[in-house]
């Protein structure tokens, strides 16, 4: 009888622990789904910014290569200030970091889901590497731009809300040297290519996030 009582107690405790772990698993999945929804919003915002930023970079590049530089310096300053203002993706990794730090990942019993989560967050490393290169390219752009644009004019173009406004009149450049202007246009071509690569990668990651949300809802019967 004593053995039976101990054994039954063990079964009850084991059932309780199993129930608690399944509840924690579902909590992680729900929280992770919320993070992924926020990720898709971030991807949409970034893709809109890419389209706007690349359009301005193209306008600047073609103007730098044209014969209208001296007549359209206000446009040059406006687009030139925008070109170096990169915006980089920031995702919500709250839940995945919590799972890693607390050992909560072991609670994910569904192997298909576990594999999909790992693949999603592993793919983000590629975006991070391209973003690092893009930041380096932006720094190289600034090194060339400081020889062309007057920093005081640049300063006057920034509002208290950190927005960029077009300068009035036709502010002069520090130099109209054609080679220097073409050099800046060449740097813009490199920057554009990396930002197009980022946009392509983020489009794919947005689709991955949507697919992962769908998988989590299906496997865990989420609303």
Buried (B, 14 or more C-beta within 10 A) or exposed (E): EEEEEEEEEEEEEEEEEEEEBEEBBBEBBBBBBBBBEBBBEBBEEBBEBBEEBBEBBBBBBEBBBEEEBEEBBBBBBBBBBBBBEBEBBEBBBEBBEBBEEEEBBEBBEBEEBBEBBEEBBEEBEBBEEBBEBBEEBBEEBEEBBEEBBBEEBBEBBEEEEEEBEEBEEEBEBBEEEEEBBEBBBBBBEBBBEBBEBBBEBBBBBBEBBBEBBEBBEEEBEEE
